[in-house]
Amino acid sequence: MKHRGLNRLAVLPPWVRIEVHHRTTQALLSFLGWHPVDRWLAGGFGLLIGPVFTREVAIAPRRSRIYVARTAYGIGLLILMATAWQVLTGTQEVRDVGDLARFGTILLQILAPLQLALAVFFSAMLAASAVSQEKDRKTLVLLLLTNLSNSELVLGKLLASLLHVLVLATASLPLFVLATWFGGVSIDQVARVFVVTLVTVMACGSLGSLIALWREKTFQALAMTVLILVLWVGAWEMVGSGALGSRWLGWDTRELALAFSPWHAVLAATRPMVVDGTSLASIAGSAIRGVEPFVLAGAAITLALNGFAVAMVRVWNPSRETQPATREDETWNRESIWGAEFDARQEAGQIEASETVEQAEETQTTPVKGRTREVWDNPIIWREIRTWAYGRKILFVRLVYLVLFALVAVSLYFGSAGGEAVAVETVAKALVPLLFLSLVLVNTQAVTSLTAERDGKALDLLLVSDLTPREFVFGKLGGAFYNTKEMVFLPAALCGWLWWAEILSLENLIYMLLGLGVLYAFVAMLGVHAGMQYGNSRTAIGISLGTVFFLVVGVATCMRMMVAFSGAFEAQFQPFFVFMVGGGVGLYVSLGARNPSKAIGVASFLCPLATFYAMTSFLLEKPYLAFIATAAAYGFTTVAMLIPAIDEFDVATGRTTIGE
């Protein structure tokens, strides 16, 4: 049965499913007796979001990975909670309800920052990569040619990219509520944590979407997003720690840090507060009590970023980077072989056609001066080093990194004047984020060097050339290190300054530099490995960056649990065993699911065990053991990814499959 206002009317007793157009929706709302204002609000919301988000909502439930990710995230948090409980009961004696309440409080203080870190990183990266993929595949231009409004395009793409993050956060809500059963944690604390997380997701996602709409190259978008986030959090951390004094421009610096720093906001959200009254309004108001400044500031930042993106999306796109090339081509055509005067004479009929052909044959063999460049034997590394393969605005990325490095260096210089204890604490707070940022940028450069070739349809041309697998792989690795040389050498130079200032011993300096070298090689090879294994750019970027992020955040979380619950680090192997096995399974899925091998399988389960041993050795003040474990595990993993990339190049790049 069909109707003029319906696409399809399928009767499925005892339910009826009706798919309608917009006019039919309005008619149905009128039939149901909706007020005209309600209809206007509903229509306005649908107009604001648009079909981009609607399509993602309709397609997302059909993908199995959303269920796998949601289940894995919930199981991971549950394993983390069980590990914390095992650490507490295995190394301490639980005597009364006060111990349980303290456990619940510490558990929330571990889970809330962990989920916030995941939300900040993945919301920004997914939003930026979603827009960048549209640009790389030249499909954003097609969207601009449709009758989509600017708000439908920007907000629809933003919410579609954040859908997975919001689903994972919703799936974790029951586990956070479970923490209230131990005592010491109330429902309003959990509510405040999720309000802060939601506001942070929208703000960081809006930032990533704005930068990706502005910048043309994927590496530029991802790198600038990470740099701005680190600068933002680091700057407000300095303000909150009193670097500008107790008051700045008449404002309390702690209140400013609470209003603009998600880290300070989530810590404030985990603190218990007294609720005045038992009414529904007082309970609902307690969900944002204490974090109202951050909610207001985050909402204002989100509106400002999206408003600017909506206003400028059709100004920035199509990209203006193609215009200079077009003008250069026109100049080349006018001034190269024939010349403007010759073209004019030819059009006037003053030269015979035979002369034109003869002169054309002569000039085709004449080299044009100033228009050729000598290419090296390996064109891959030549392109990475001698051309602007990732855009000229990569200089801006380097400039922002230099500013961040200068801030870290200044903070270390002034912090080292307060004695050894203050210097160690300052080094831990300033140097570790800088090293993490360097690892992320090297990994981002490596993975985008492959995804850009694939999305630009150039990878297939490279694969049919006479390039050897060794030239291709080492060319991409060499290009990644060359383009991120500042991110590699500057942290190493800063470590050398710490030794010169007698904050770091010579032995520890050697361990740190060699360990950093192994980790840089690991993250670079991980990026190339993910770019070769996964045909979808968003998947490759997500797997590569997610693996680095989970390794770093996992180490930080485990060390936080070790220090919080016990000092007997040698006795914590059994509680963390299940956690390490889960990490090994996740690492194997990300590294070896597409092209399994025994070496990658061994490396996947070796890395979590070696990492736990390195953390325990570091906390026991045995840095040489930590270095040996780290270098052996991640060095072996790097080789395990490098050898298949060269010896099984066709399988790794997807030209052939196993068994063909």
C-alpha positions as CSV (number, residue, x, y, z in Angstrom):
1,M,0.0,0.0,0.0
2,K,1.4,3.4,-1.0
3,H,0.6,7.0,-0.3
4,R,1.7,10.2,-2.0
5,G,3.4,11.5,1.2
6,L,5.1,8.2,2.1
7,N,8.2,6.5,0.8
8,R,7.1,3.1,2.0
9,L,4.4,1.8,4.3
10,A,5.3,-1.7,5.5
11,V,2.9,-3.3,7.9
12,L,4.7,-5.6,10.3
13,P,2.1,-6.9,12.8
14,P,1.8,-6.0,15.5
15,W,4.0,-3.0,14.8
16,V,3.9,-0.6,11.9
17,R,7.0,1.0,10.4
18,I,6.6,4.2,8.4
19,E,9.4,6.0,6.7
20,V,8.3,9.6,5.8
21,H,9.5,12.7,4.2
22,H,9.8,16.0,6.0
23,R,6.3,17.1,4.9
24,T,4.7,13.9,6.0
25,T,6.5,14.4,9.4
26,Q,4.9,17.8,9.8
27,A,1.5,16.4,8.9
28,L,1.9,13.6,11.4
29,L,2.9,16.1,14.1
30,S,-0.1,18.2,13.3
31,F,-2.3,15.1,13.5
32,L,-0.9,14.3,16.9
33,G,-1.8,17.8,18.1
34,W,1.7,19.2,18.5
35,H,1.9,22.9,19.2
36,P,3.3,25.0,16.3
37,V,6.2,26.0,18.4
38,D,7.0,22.4,19.1
39,R,6.9,21.7,15.4
40,W,9.2,24.6,14.7
41,L,11.7,23.4,17.3
42,A,11.6,19.9,15.9
43,G,12.0,21.1,12.3
44,G,14.8,23.5,13.3
45,F,16.7,20.7,15.1
46,G,16.4,18.5,12.1
47,L,17.5,21.3,9.8
48,L,20.5,22.1,12.1
49,I,21.8,18.5,12.2
50,G,21.0,17.5,8.6
51,P,21.3,14.3,6.7
52,V,25.0,13.8,7.4
53,F,24.4,12.9,11.0
54,T,21.2,11.1,10.1
55,R,23.0,8.8,7.8
56,E,25.7,8.0,10.4
57,V,23.0,7.2,13.0
58,A,21.3,4.9,10.5
59,I,24.5,3.1,9.4
60,A,26.4,2.9,12.7
61,P,24.3,0.1,14.1
62,R,25.0,-2.0,11.0
63,R,28.8,-2.0,11.8
64,S,30.0,-4.8,14.0
65,R,33.0,-2.7,15.3
66,I,30.8,-0.4,17.3
67,Y,29.5,-3.3,19.3
68,V,33.0,-4.7,19.6
69,A,34.4,-1.4,20.8
70,R,31.6,-0.8,23.3
71,T,32.0,-4.3,24.7
72,A,35.8,-4.1,24.8
73,Y,35.7,-0.7,26.5
74,G,33.3,-1.9,29.2
75,I,35.3,-5.1,29.8
76,G,38.5,-3.0,30.0
77,L,37.1,-0.7,32.7
78,L,35.7,-3.7,34.5
79,I,39.1,-5.4,34.4
80,L,40.7,-2.2,35.6
81,M,38.3,-2.1,38.6
82,A,38.9,-5.7,39.4
83,T,42.7,-5.2,39.2
84,A,42.5,-2.2,41.6
85,W,40.5,-4.4,44.0
86,Q,43.0,-7.2,43.7
87,V,45.9,-4.7,44.4
88,L,44.1,-3.4,47.5
89,T,43.1,-6.8,49.0
90,G,46.4,-8.5,47.9
91,T,48.7,-6.0,49.6
92,Q,46.6,-4.5,52.3
93,E,44.0,-5.6,54.9
94,V,40.4,-4.3,54.4
95,R,39.2,-3.8,58.0
96,D,36.0,-1.7,57.9
97,V,33.7,0.3,55.7
98,G,36.1,3.2,55.8
99,D,38.6,1.3,53.8
100,L,35.9,0.4,51.3
101,A,34.9,4.1,51.1
102,R,38.5,5.2,50.5
103,F,38.8,2.5,47.8
104,G,35.6,3.9,46.0
105,T,37.0,7.4,46.2
106,I,40.4,6.5,44.8
107,L,38.7,4.3,42.1
108,L,36.6,7.3,40.9
109,Q,39.7,9.5,40.9
110,I,41.4,7.0,38.7
111,L,38.5,6.2,36.3
112,A,37.4,9.8,35.8
113,P,40.7,11.3,34.6
114,L,41.3,8.2,32.5
115,Q,38.0,8.5,30.7
116,L,38.5,12.3,30.3
117,A,41.9,11.7,28.7
118,L,40.3,9.2,26.3
119,A,37.5,11.6,25.5
120,V,39.9,14.6,24.9
121,F,42.2,12.6,22.6
122,F,39.7,10.6,20.6
123,S,37.1,13.2,20.2
124,A,39.6,15.7,18.7
125,M,41.4,13.0,16.6
126,L,38.2,11.5,15.2
127,A,36.6,14.8,14.3
128,A,39.8,16.0,12.6
129,S,40.4,12.8,10.7
130,A,36.8,12.5,9.6
131,V,37.0,15.9,7.8
132,S,40.5,15.3,6.6
133,Q,39.5,12.0,5.0
134,E,36.7,13.8,3.1
135,K,39.3,16.3,1.8
136,D,41.9,13.6,0.9
137,R,39.2,11.7,-1.1
138,K,38.0,14.9,-2.7
139,T,34.4,14.2,-1.5
140,L,34.1,17.3,0.6
141,V,33.8,19.3,-2.7
142,L,30.9,17.1,-3.6
143,L,29.2,17.8,-0.3
144,L,29.7,21.5,-0.9
145,L,28.0,21.2,-4.3
146,T,24.8,19.9,-2.6
147,N,22.1,22.0,-1.1
148,L,23.4,21.3,2.4
149,S,23.6,24.4,4.5
150,N,26.8,25.3,6.3
151,S,25.4,24.3,9.7
152,E,24.1,21.0,8.4
153,L,27.6,20.2,6.9
154,V,29.7,21.3,9.9
155,L,27.5,20.1,12.8
156,G,26.4,16.9,11.0
157,K,30.0,15.9,10.3
158,L,31.0,16.8,13.9
159,L,28.3,14.8,15.6
160,A,28.7,11.9,13.2
161,S,32.4,11.7,14.1
162,L,31.7,12.0,17.9
163,L,29.0,9.4,17.9
164,H,31.3,6.5,18.8
165,V,32.9,8.5,21.7
166,L,29.4,9.4,23.1
167,V,28.3,5.7,22.8
168,L,31.4,4.5,24.7
169,A,30.9,7.1,27.4
170,T,27.2,6.0,27.8
171,A,28.3,2.4,28.0
172,S,30.6,3.2,30.8
173,L,28.0,4.9,33.0
174,P,26.8,1.7,34.8
175,L,30.4,0.9,35.7
176,F,30.9,4.4,37.2
177,V,27.7,3.9,39.2
178,L,29.1,0.6,40.4
179,A,31.8,2.6,42.2
180,T,29.1,4.1,44.5
181,W,28.4,0.7,46.0
182,F,31.8,0.8,47.8
183,G,30.9,4.1,49.5
184,G,32.7,7.4,49.5
185,V,31.2,8.2,46.1
186,S,27.7,9.7,45.4
187,I,25.5,9.7,42.3
188,D,25.9,13.5,41.9
189,Q,29.7,13.0,41.7
190,V,29.3,10.6,38.9
191,A,26.9,13.0,37.2
192,R,29.3,15.9,37.5
193,V,32.1,13.7,36.0
194,F,29.9,12.8,33.0
195,V,28.8,16.4,32.5
196,V,32.4,17.5,32.4
197,T,33.3,14.7,30.0
198,L,30.4,15.6,27.7
199,V,31.3,19.3,27.6
200,T,35.0,18.3,26.9
201,V,34.0,16.0,24.1
202,M,32.0,18.7,22.3
203,A,34.7,21.4,22.8
204,C,37.6,19.2,21.7
205,G,35.7,17.7,18.8
206,S,34.7,21.2,17.6
207,L,38.4,22.2,17.7
208,G,39.5,19.2,15.6
209,S,36.7,19.8,13.1
210,L,37.5,23.5,12.8
211,I,41.2,22.9,12.2
212,A,40.6,20.1,9.7
213,L,38.2,22.4,7.7
214,W,40.8,25.1,7.7
215,R,43.9,23.0,6.9
216,E,44.3,21.0,3.7
217,K,46.7,18.2,4.8
218,T,45.9,15.5,7.2
219,F,49.1,15.7,9.1
220,Q,48.7,19.5,9.6
221,A,45.2,19.0,11.0
222,L,46.1,16.2,13.4
223,A,49.4,17.8,14.5
224,M,47.9,21.2,15.1
225,T,45.0,19.8,17.0
226,V,47.3,17.8,19.3
227,L,49.6,20.8,19.8
228,I,46.8,23.2,20.6
229,L,45.3,20.8,23.1
230,V,48.6,20.2,24.9
231,L,49.3,24.0,24.9
232,W,45.8,24.7,26.3
233,V,45.9,22.1,29.1
234,G,49.6,22.9,29.9
235,A,49.0,26.7,30.0
236,W,46.0,26.4,32.4
237,E,47.9,23.8,34.5
238,M,50.6,26.4,35.0
239,V,48.0,29.1,35.9
240,G,46.4,26.7,38.4
241,S,49.7,25.9,40.0
242,G,50.3,29.6,40.8
243,A,52.8,30.5,38.1
244,L,51.0,33.9,37.7
245,G,50.4,34.3,41.4
246,S,47.2,33.9,43.3
247,R,45.3,36.5,41.3
248,W,45.7,37.5,37.6
249,L,43.9,40.6,36.2
250,G,41.7,40.6,39.2
251,W,40.6,37.0,38.9
252,D,41.5,34.1,41.1
253,T,43.9,31.9,39.2
254,R,42.4,28.7,40.6
255,E,38.9,29.7,39.5
256,L,40.3,30.5,36.1
257,A,42.0,27.1,35.9
258,L,38.7,25.4,37.0
259,A,36.8,27.3,34.3
260,F,39.0,26.6,31.3
261,S,41.0,23.4,32.2
262,P,39.1,20.0,31.8
263,W,41.7,18.4,34.1
264,H,41.0,20.8,37.0
265,A,37.2,20.5,36.3
266,V,37.2,16.7,36.4
267,L,39.2,16.7,39.7
268,A,36.7,19.2,41.1
269,A,33.8,16.9,39.9
270,T,35.2,14.0,41.9
271,R,35.1,15.9,45.2
272,P,32.1,15.2,47.4
273,M,29.7,18.1,48.0
274,V,26.7,18.5,50.3
275,V,23.3,18.6,48.6
276,D,20.9,21.1,50.2
277,G,17.4,19.5,50.1
278,T,16.0,16.4,48.6
279,S,13.9,17.9,45.8
280,L,14.4,16.9,42.2
281,A,15.6,20.4,41.4
282,S,18.2,20.4,44.1
283,I,19.5,17.0,43.0
284,A,19.6,18.0,39.4
285,G,21.4,21.2,40.3
286,S,24.0,19.2,42.2
287,A,25.0,17.6,38.9
288,I,26.9,20.7,37.9
289,R,27.6,22.2,41.3
290,G,31.2,23.1,41.6
291,V,31.8,22.9,37.8
292,E,29.5,25.6,36.6
293,P,32.3,27.8,35.3
294,F,33.7,25.0,33.2
295,V,30.3,24.1,31.8
296,L,29.6,27.7,30.8
297,A,33.1,28.3,29.4
298,G,33.0,24.9,27.5
299,A,29.6,25.7,26.0
300,A,30.8,29.1,25.0
301,I,34.0,27.7,23.4
302,T,32.0,25.1,21.6
303,L,29.5,27.6,20.2
304,A,32.3,30.0,19.1
305,L,34.3,27.3,17.4
306,N,31.3,25.9,15.5
307,G,30.0,29.3,14.7
308,F,33.3,30.3,13.1
309,A,33.5,27.0,11.2
310,V,30.0,27.4,9.9
311,A,30.8,30.9,8.7
312,M,34.1,30.0,7.0
313,V,33.5,26.5,5.7
314,R,32.8,27.6,2.1
315,V,35.5,30.3,2.3
316,W,38.2,27.8,3.2
317,N,37.0,25.1,0.8
318,P,37.7,24.2,-1.9
319,S,41.2,24.6,-0.8
320,R,43.1,27.7,-1.9
321,E,46.3,25.7,-2.0
322,T,45.4,24.6,-5.5
323,Q,45.2,28.2,-6.9
324,P,49.0,28.9,-7.0
325,A,49.5,25.6,-8.9
326,T,46.8,26.7,-11.4
327,R,48.5,30.1,-12.0
328,E,51.8,28.4,-12.4
329,D,50.4,26.1,-15.0
330,E,49.0,29.0,-16.9
331,T,52.3,30.8,-16.8
332,W,54.1,27.6,-17.9
333,N,51.7,27.3,-20.9
334,R,52.3,31.0,-21.9
335,E,56.0,31.2,-21.5
336,S,57.4,27.7,-22.0
337,I,57.6,26.1,-25.5
338,W,55.8,28.4,-27.8
339,G,55.8,31.8,-26.2
340,A,53.0,34.4,-26.1
341,E,54.1,36.1,-29.4
342,F,54.1,32.8,-31.3
343,D,50.6,32.0,-30.0
344,A,49.3,35.4,-31.2
345,R,50.9,34.9,-34.6
346,Q,49.6,31.4,-34.9
347,E,46.1,32.6,-34.1
348,A,46.4,35.3,-36.7
349,G,47.3,32.7,-39.3
350,Q,50.7,34.2,-40.0
351,I,52.5,30.8,-39.7
352,E,51.7,27.7,-41.7
353,A,50.7,24.5,-40.0
354,S,53.8,22.7,-41.3
355,E,56.1,25.2,-39.7
356,T,54.2,24.8,-36.5
357,V,54.7,21.0,-36.5
358,E,58.4,21.3,-37.4
359,Q,59.1,23.8,-34.6
360,A,57.1,21.8,-32.2
361,E,59.2,18.7,-32.9
362,E,62.4,20.7,-32.5
363,T,61.4,22.4,-29.2
364,Q,60.2,19.1,-27.7
365,T,63.8,17.9,-27.6
366,T,65.2,21.1,-26.1
367,P,65.5,21.1,-22.3
368,V,63.8,23.9,-20.5
369,K,66.2,25.7,-18.2
370,G,65.1,26.2,-14.6
371,R,62.2,23.9,-14.8
372,T,63.7,20.5,-13.9
373,R,65.0,19.1,-10.6
374,E,67.3,16.2,-10.1
375,V,65.5,13.2,-8.4
376,W,67.5,10.9,-6.1
377,D,67.8,7.2,-6.7
378,N,65.0,6.7,-4.1
379,P,62.2,9.0,-5.2
380,I,60.2,8.3,-2.0
381,I,62.7,9.8,0.3
382,W,63.4,12.6,-2.2
383,R,59.7,13.6,-2.2
384,E,59.5,13.4,1.6
385,I,62.6,15.7,2.0
386,R,62.9,17.9,-1.0
387,T,59.2,18.8,-1.7
388,W,56.4,20.3,0.3
389,A,54.6,17.0,0.4
390,Y,52.6,17.9,3.5
391,G,52.0,21.5,2.7
392,R,53.9,24.7,3.4
393,K,51.8,25.3,6.6
394,I,53.8,22.5,8.3
395,L,56.1,25.3,9.2
396,F,53.4,26.6,11.5
397,V,53.2,23.2,13.2
398,R,56.9,23.4,13.9
399,L,56.6,26.9,15.2
400,V,53.9,25.9,17.6
401,Y,56.0,23.0,18.8
402,L,59.0,25.3,19.3
403,V,56.8,27.6,21.5
404,L,55.7,24.6,23.5
405,F,59.3,23.4,23.9
406,A,60.3,26.9,25.0
407,L,57.6,26.9,27.7
408,V,58.7,23.5,29.0
409,A,62.4,24.5,29.0
410,V,61.6,27.7,30.9
411,S,59.5,25.9,33.4
412,L,62.3,23.3,33.9
413,Y,64.9,26.1,34.3
414,F,63.0,27.9,37.0
415,G,61.8,24.7,38.7
416,S,65.3,23.4,39.0
417,A,66.2,26.2,41.3
418,G,64.1,24.9,44.1
419,G,66.2,21.9,45.1
420,E,66.4,18.3,44.1
421,A,62.9,17.3,45.2
422,V,61.2,20.2,43.4
423,A,63.3,19.6,40.3
424,V,62.3,15.9,40.1
425,E,58.6,16.8,40.4
426,T,58.9,19.6,37.8
427,V,60.7,17.2,35.4
428,A,57.9,14.7,35.7
429,K,55.2,17.2,35.1
430,A,56.8,19.1,32.2
431,L,59.1,16.6,30.4
432,V,56.7,13.6,30.2
433,P,53.9,15.5,28.3
434,L,56.5,16.8,25.9
435,L,57.9,13.3,25.2
436,F,54.4,12.0,24.8
437,L,53.6,14.7,22.3
438,S,56.8,14.0,20.4
439,L,55.9,10.3,20.1
440,V,52.3,11.1,18.9
441,L,53.6,13.6,16.2
442,V,56.2,11.1,14.9
443,N,53.5,8.4,14.7
444,T,51.0,10.8,13.1
445,Q,53.6,11.8,10.4
446,A,54.4,8.1,9.7
447,V,50.8,6.9,9.3
448,T,49.5,9.9,7.3
449,S,52.4,9.5,4.9
450,L,50.7,6.3,3.8
451,T,47.1,7.3,4.1
452,A,47.7,10.4,2.1
453,E,49.1,8.3,-0.7
454,R,46.2,5.9,-0.6
455,D,43.5,8.6,-0.5
456,G,45.2,10.5,-3.3
457,K,45.2,7.4,-5.5
458,A,48.9,7.6,-5.7
459,L,49.7,4.4,-3.7
460,D,48.5,2.2,-6.5
461,L,50.9,3.9,-9.0
462,L,53.8,3.5,-6.6
463,L,53.1,-0.2,-6.2
464,V,53.3,-0.8,-9.9
465,S,56.6,1.0,-10.3
466,D,60.0,-0.5,-10.1
467,L,60.4,0.6,-6.5
468,T,61.6,-2.1,-4.2
469,P,59.8,-2.8,-0.9
470,R,63.0,-1.8,1.0
471,E,63.1,1.6,-0.8
472,F,59.4,2.2,-0.1
473,V,59.4,1.3,3.6
474,F,62.7,3.0,4.5
475,G,61.8,6.0,2.4
476,K,58.6,6.5,4.4
477,L,60.4,6.0,7.7
478,G,63.2,8.4,6.7
479,G,60.7,11.0,5.6
480,A,58.8,10.7,8.8
481,F,61.9,11.3,10.9
482,Y,63.1,14.1,8.7
483,N,59.8,16.0,8.9
484,T,59.6,15.6,12.7
485,K,63.3,16.2,13.4
486,E,62.5,19.0,15.8
487,M,60.2,16.7,17.7
488,V,63.0,14.1,18.0
489,F,66.2,16.2,18.7
490,L,64.8,18.9,20.9
491,P,63.6,16.5,23.7
492,A,66.9,14.8,23.5
493,A,68.7,18.1,23.8
494,L,66.5,18.9,26.8
495,C,67.5,15.6,28.5
496,G,71.2,16.7,27.8
497,W,70.5,20.0,29.6
498,L,69.1,18.1,32.6
499,W,72.4,16.2,32.8
500,W,74.4,19.4,32.5
501,A,72.3,20.9,35.3
502,E,73.1,17.9,37.4
503,I,69.4,16.9,37.7
504,L,70.0,13.7,35.7
505,S,73.0,11.4,36.1
506,L,75.1,10.4,33.1
507,E,74.0,6.8,33.4
508,N,70.3,7.8,33.5
509,L,70.9,10.2,30.5
510,I,72.3,7.3,28.4
511,Y,69.3,5.1,29.4
512,M,66.8,7.8,28.6
513,L,68.3,8.7,25.2
514,L,68.7,5.1,24.1
515,G,65.2,4.3,25.3
516,L,63.7,7.3,23.5
517,G,65.5,6.1,20.3
518,V,63.8,2.7,20.6
519,L,60.4,4.3,21.3
520,Y,60.7,6.7,18.3
521,A,61.6,3.8,16.0
522,F,58.6,1.8,17.4
523,V,56.0,4.5,16.9
524,A,57.3,5.4,13.4
525,M,57.2,1.8,12.3
526,L,53.8,1.4,13.9
527,G,52.5,4.2,11.8
528,V,53.9,2.7,8.6
529,H,52.5,-0.7,9.6
530,A,49.0,0.6,10.2
531,G,49.0,2.6,7.0
532,M,49.9,-0.4,5.0
533,Q,47.6,-2.8,6.8
534,Y,44.3,-0.9,6.8
535,G,42.8,0.5,3.6
536,N,40.5,2.9,5.4
537,S,42.4,6.0,6.4
538,R,40.3,6.7,9.5
539,T,40.8,3.2,10.7
540,A,44.5,3.3,10.1
541,I,45.0,6.6,11.9
542,G,42.7,5.5,14.7
543,I,44.6,2.2,15.2
544,S,48.0,3.8,15.0
545,L,47.4,6.8,17.3
546,G,45.1,4.7,19.6
547,T,47.8,2.1,20.2
548,V,50.3,4.8,21.2
549,F,47.8,6.6,23.4
550,F,46.7,3.4,25.1
551,L,50.2,2.3,25.8
552,V,51.1,5.7,27.4
553,V,47.8,6.1,29.3
554,G,47.9,2.4,30.4
555,V,51.4,2.9,31.9
556,A,50.3,6.1,33.7
557,T,47.1,4.4,35.0
558,C,49.0,1.4,36.3
559,M,51.6,3.5,38.0
560,R,48.9,5.6,39.6
561,M,47.2,2.4,41.0
562,M,50.6,1.1,42.2
563,V,51.3,4.2,44.1
564,A,47.8,4.8,45.4
565,F,47.1,1.3,46.9
566,S,50.4,-0.1,47.9
567,G,54.2,0.4,48.0
568,A,55.0,-3.3,47.7
569,F,55.5,-3.2,44.0
570,E,57.1,-6.7,43.8
571,A,53.9,-8.3,45.0
572,Q,51.6,-6.8,42.4
573,F,52.3,-9.1,39.5
574,Q,49.3,-11.3,40.1
575,P,46.7,-8.5,40.4
576,F,48.0,-7.0,37.1
577,F,48.3,-10.3,35.2
578,V,44.8,-10.2,33.8
579,F,45.2,-6.5,32.9
580,M,48.4,-7.4,31.0
581,V,46.8,-10.3,29.2
582,G,44.0,-8.0,28.1
583,G,46.5,-5.5,26.9
584,G,48.3,-8.2,24.9
585,V,45.1,-9.3,23.2
586,G,44.3,-5.7,22.3
587,L,47.8,-5.1,20.9
588,Y,47.6,-8.3,18.9
589,V,44.2,-7.3,17.4
590,S,45.6,-3.9,16.3
591,L,48.9,-5.1,15.0
592,G,48.4,-8.6,13.7
593,A,44.7,-9.1,12.9
594,R,45.0,-8.3,9.2
595,N,48.4,-10.1,8.7
596,P,49.0,-12.4,11.6
597,S,52.5,-13.7,12.3
598,K,54.1,-15.6,15.2
599,A,56.6,-12.7,15.8
600,I,53.8,-10.1,16.1
601,G,51.9,-12.5,18.4
602,V,54.9,-12.9,20.7
603,A,55.6,-9.2,20.6
604,S,52.0,-8.3,21.5
605,F,52.1,-10.3,24.7
606,L,55.7,-9.5,25.5
607,C,55.2,-5.7,25.5
608,P,52.7,-5.5,28.4
609,L,54.8,-7.9,30.5
610,A,58.0,-6.0,29.8
611,T,56.2,-2.7,30.4
612,F,55.0,-3.9,33.8
613,Y,58.5,-5.0,34.7
614,A,60.0,-1.7,33.5
615,M,57.5,0.2,35.7
616,T,58.2,-1.9,38.7
617,S,62.0,-1.5,38.2
618,F,61.6,2.3,37.8
619,L,59.6,2.6,41.0
620,L,62.2,0.5,42.8
621,E,64.9,2.9,41.5
622,K,66.5,0.4,39.1
623,P,66.6,2.3,35.9
624,Y,69.0,-0.1,34.1
625,L,66.4,-2.9,34.4
626,A,63.7,-0.6,33.1
627,F,65.8,0.3,30.1
628,I,66.7,-3.3,29.3
629,A,63.0,-4.4,29.4
630,T,61.8,-1.4,27.3
631,A,64.5,-1.7,24.7
632,A,64.2,-5.5,24.3
633,A,60.4,-5.5,24.1
634,Y,59.7,-2.5,21.8
635,G,62.9,-3.2,19.7
636,F,61.7,-6.7,19.0
637,T,58.2,-5.4,18.2
638,T,59.6,-2.9,15.8
639,V,61.6,-5.6,14.0
640,A,58.5,-7.9,14.0
641,M,56.6,-5.2,12.1
642,L,59.5,-4.2,9.8
643,I,60.4,-7.6,8.4
644,P,56.9,-8.5,7.1
645,A,56.5,-5.0,5.7
646,I,59.5,-5.7,3.5
647,D,59.5,-9.5,2.9
648,E,55.7,-9.7,2.5
649,F,55.2,-6.3,0.9
650,D,52.4,-7.4,-1.5
651,V,50.4,-8.9,1.4
652,A,51.0,-6.0,3.7
653,T,49.9,-3.4,1.2
654,G,46.8,-5.4,0.2
655,R,47.8,-6.2,-3.4
656,T,47.4,-9.8,-2.7
657,T,45.9,-11.8,0.2
658,I,47.3,-14.8,2.1
659,G,46.6,-17.9,0.2
660,E,46.5,-16.4,-3.3
